Amino acid sequence: MKKIRLDALMMDIKVPDSVSYVDDGVVDSIGAHENFLNWKRTGDPECLFDKTKLNDVAGTTYFQKGSGEYRFRIFYLDDSDPNSVICTRGHEETHFVHAVKRLDNLENEMRTSVGVDINFKNLLKKIDSKNARREIVAEIGGLFAVHRRYGSEAVKKYSMKYMSEFSHRSNPIYLKALNKL
């Protein structure tokens, strides 16, 4: 087992040695970076990622599985709003936490650091699709990153302007848990 630091979530998690994690940071273009990684992985300059899938994406988690290893990379855009950047980074880091089955660590970190108590196991049972489960959990992680870094007023204000495909479901869950404090 080894420890991996997740900077936006401000937490460490332990993962098997077969898992690698890299945060490439801010990139100029999600699609161009995906293409670079595909070219680097395959050596084939024609192995291009379909950029049309990334029209409104602020960040991504790049996952590669092979020969018993799991490789994760995250990268994201900088839209010059610190809340947005931290939320995006926290969102992508939460995808990683979810993929390596360490949501219990995130639950504990949320509860002990800012007092927000969300039971992901129960929440996941109530969500209809696999994609919605991944995205709602990741969006909660993004809100937690904003909360932890900038405080409860910042996350309340940010959640009012942060709108995505799943925010109408994730934001009320986080705010409800926050309001119980």
Secondary structure, 3 states (H helix, E strand, C coil): CEEEEECCCCEEEEECCCEEEEEEEECCCHHHHHHHHHHHHHCCCCCCCCHHHHCCCCEEEEEEEECCEEEEEEEECCCCCHHHHHHHHHHHHHHHHHHCCCHHHHHHHHHHHHCCCCCHHHHHHCCCCHHHHHHHHHHHHHHHHHHHHHCHHHHHHHHHHCCCCCHHHHHHHHHHHHHCC
